[in-house]
Amino acid sequence: MTSYDTIIPETASGEEAAVIAAAISIHLRAEERAALINTNDESKSWTGKRWAFANRLEQQRLTGGRIPLSAPTDAWASVGRRDRY
């Protein structure tokens, strides 16, 4: 648990201290969630998906070939750039 003794001014009333502590807690929870999403978000990676995507393009007769690692991981954006693969 975080100690708010060094953050909350001694002159703060009980209500002010509660509001400051709540705001800090909300901010810290949001930061933790953002960090968790960024580390666990597999949708931002082509790992194991590039060749399946290339195969789907080939099956749809949209070309296939090699999908670069720099290609967008969003399928719609990648299809729009298929002429560059």
Buried (B, 14 or more C-beta within 10 A) or exposed (E): EEEEEEEBEEEBEEEEBEEBBEEBEEEEEEEEEEEEEEEEEEEEEBEEBBEEBBEEBEEEEEEBEEBEEEBEBEEEEBBEEBEEB
